[in-house]
Amino acid sequence: MAEIIWGLATSHVPSIGAAMDNHKTTDDYWKPLFDGYAPAREWMADHAPDIAVIIYNDHANALDMSIIPAFAMGTSDHYAVADEGYGPRRVPNVVGAPELSEHLLVNLMDEGFDLTVLQDLDVDHGLTVPLSVYTPEPGEAWPCAVVPILVNVLHYPQPTAQRCLDLGEALGRAIRSYPEDIKVAVFGTGGMSHQLSGERAGLINEEFDRNFLTRIEKDPQSLAQISREDYIREAGSEGIEMIMWLVMRGAVGDDIRRVHDTYHVPASNTAAALALFATPEGDADSSEQQGALHG
């Protein structure tokens, strides 16, 4: 049976990808952010999944504002990197996992989550930047296949935080029921607090962000009770992206260990964060590797 070995919550700010692509990660502006990533990257490199399920939002690149499903899933065997107006990022295209996609789709439908099926999908920075946070130098190919799950955080009414946590719990059950022996990582992306336009452009609420980082480990249900209006009021119009972290949190389950977290302000007028959680299966994998090293 499939195992979920870790969950990663990470910002997907496009300039983070640009900093990596243009070799600026050691510049004074960017170095604190990437230094904060280092312990998580080292741990993830030692606990490589076969497939990553990445929860993110499209930024009107693959889907325009006339088509905005609440939840959608890619079912292709490949996903091209989107041209967001300045050419695609210089990173590999993404390999899909259509068999797992179909299994998840059927199981989630059976649990009452009506996902839109995307058989053709270009993936933008919402997905590729988190992959780069995990694997900064992929070479010719990313180290794992990907199942993309899209959430509407752009247009009112967005799914509620509770619905996202519930989706994550159903997603976790669906992954663990997959009959093949594979290792799966789940990414929740977006956030933290930021607003890109309007009178509050540039808003960052560090107190809200740090409180969220604390509660997502031990009390995600309390975060699920926050209304969409309060997410936007406290974290900005784009800060509501944090509801996608709750999908990841629901999927990994209650028995988790925080491996590492980091928080940085600003990353292109945005609060950026990372939180990495290991499951018992992920820790067992670590113990097996240590045993092999010392055997």
N, C-alpha and C positions, 0 to 999 in steps of 0.2 A: 504494500500500500504506500501511497505517497506520504511524505513527511514535510511539514513546514518547519524549517530549521531556524529562520530568523525573520524579523520584520524590521523594516527601515522606514522612518519618517524623515523626509528631507525636503527642503525648499527646492524649487525648480526655476529660480531666477535666471532668465536668459543670459545675463551678463556673467554669471558664474561659468556657464559653458564657454562664453567668449574669452574669459580670462584663461581658461585651460587651452582653448584652441590657439590663442595668440601668445602663449608662454609667459603669462604675466602673474602666475601664482606666487612668485616670490617677491613681487613688487610690494612696497610698503602698504599700499591700500588693501591688497588681497591676501597677504601672507597670514594675518591672524585667522582668517576664515579657513584657509586650507590647512594650517597647522592644527586647527580644531578637528578637521576631518581625519587626520592621520591615524589615530588609534582605531577608529572604526574601520577604516580602509584596510588596515593590517589584519584585523580580526576577520573581516569578510573575505579577504583573499585566502585565508586559511579555512574558510567554510563555504566553498563555492557551491551554489545551487545549480541544478540542471536547468531549471526554468524559473524565471521571475514573473510574478503576476504584479503588474504595475498599475496602480490606480492614479489617474491623472485627469487633467482637463485639456481639451483642445482649445486653442486660442484663435478660433475663426480661421484656421488654416486648412484643415481637412473638412470641417463642417462650417458652413457659413451661418449667419444669425437667423436664417430662415428655417434651419433644421437643428433643433437643440433637444435631443433626448435627455430625459432625466438620468438614465443609465444606459450605457452601450458597451459592447464587447467586440473586439476584433477577433475574427476566426480564420485569418489568412495564414499562409505559411511564410509570408515575408511582408515587411512594412518598409517602404522607402522613407528616407528622411525628408521632411517637408522643406520647401523653399519658403521662408517666412518674409521674403521681400528683399533679401540681400544674399540669396544663394543658400543652398542647404549647408548645414554644419559639416565640417570635414571629419565626419565620424562614419563608421560602417552603417549600412542599412541593417535593419533589425530582422532576425529570423523568428518566425512565429512557431507556435505549438498548437496546430489546429486540432489534434486529438484531445488535448487537455481543454482547449477552448470549448469544444463541443460538449465535453463532459460537464464542465462548469455551467455552460449555458443551460443545458437540460435540467441539471439539479437546481439551479437558481430559479428557473421558470417553475419547476415543480414546488418550490417553496414560496412562490407568489411574487417573485421579482421579475417583472416583464422588461427584459433588456432588449434594446435595439441591436440587431446583428449588422456588423460592419465587415463585409467580405473584402472590401478594398479600402485601405486606410493609409494615408501618409501621417507619420508621427512627428510632432514638433518638439520644441524645447521642453514642454511639460513632461515628456517621457525620456528624451535623450539626455537632458542634464542630470536627472537622477541616475541614469546608467553611467554617466561620466563620474558622478560622485562615488559610485561603487567601483568603477574600473576606469581610472584616469587615462590609461594608455592601452586601449583595446587592440591596437594594431589593425590587422585586416578584418577582424570579426569580434563581436562581443562574446564574452565567455559563456553566455547562456542564452537559451531561447526565451521568448517573451510572450505573455498573454496580456494585451492591453485592455484595461477597463476604464471607460470614460465616465465622468460625473459632470453634470451641469452645475457649475458654480458661477456662470456668467449672467444668467438671465433669470429674473424673478418669475415664478417661485422656484427656488432651488430646493432639492431634497432636504428634509430636516436632518439635523445631526443624529437624531434617534434612528431615522431610517438608514443612515449610512452605517451606524454601528450595527444595526440589525442585519444589513446586507453583508457586513464583514463577518459576522458570526455564521451566516449561511454559507458564505464563501469558504470559510475555514472547514466547515463540515463537508462541502463539496470537494475541496482539494484532498482532504484526508480519505475520502471514499474512492479516489481514483485508484484503479487496481494495479498500476505499474509501480515498481519500487524506484521512485524518483525523489529528489530533494528539491523543495520549493522555497523560494524567498518571496515575501510580499512587501511591496513598496507602497506607502501612502505619501503623496507628494503635495507640494504647494505651500503657501504661507511662508513666514508667519505674518504678523500684522503689517499691512501696507495698503495704501490707497494711491492710485496713479493719476487721478484726475479730480476735478471739482474743488470746492472750497477747502477741503481737508487733504488735498494732495500732499504727499509726504508724511502722512500720519504714521507713527510707530508707537505702539503701546507696550513697552517692555514689561510692565507689571503683569498685564494680561498674558503675554507670551510665556513668561517664566512660570506663572501659575498653571497655564495649560501644559507645559512640559512636565511639571510635577504630577499633575492629576492624570495625565494620559496613561501612566504606568499603573497606578493603584486604584484610580477611581474614574475610569472612562465613562461610566454611566452618568456621572455629574456633568461631564462635558456634553453628553447627548441631550441633556435637559436644556441647554442654552438655545434660545430661539435664533432663527436666521437673522432677525432684526438686531438682536443683541450681539451676535458675531460681527455684523457689519458696524454697529455702533462702537463696539470696543476695539475691533481689530481692523476696521476699514473695509471698503467695498470689495477689495480683493482678499482681505484676510479671511473671508468665509471659506477660502480654499482649505482651511484646516479641517473642515468636516471630512475631507478625503483621508486625513490621518486616522480618523475613527474607523474607516473601512478596514485599513490595515490592522488596527488595534483589535477589532472584533475578530479578525481572521486568526491571529496568532494565539488567542485563547488567554485564559487567566493565569496559567502557570508559566510566567516569563521572568527573565532576569535582564535588567538594564545593563548592557555592555558598556555603552558610552553615550554621552550627549554633549552637544556644544551649541552655543548661541552667540550670534555676532550681529552687530549693528554698526553701520549699514552695509548692505550689499546692493548698491544701485537704488538707494532710497527705500530699501526693504529690510525688514528684520529677517535674518536667515538662521535656520537651525537644523540640527540633525539629532535624531534619537534612534539608537539601535538596540533591539531587544532580541535576546536569544530564547528559544524554546528548549525544553528538556532534550528534544531530539538533536538540536544544534549543539548543546553542551555535551551530549553523549558522543556526537561525532568528533568533538574536540578531544574527548578522553580517548577515543579509539585511535586518533592520530597520534596522541602523545604516547600511547602504548606501543604503537608501531615504531615510533622513533626510538623508544628505549628497549624494545624487545630484542 
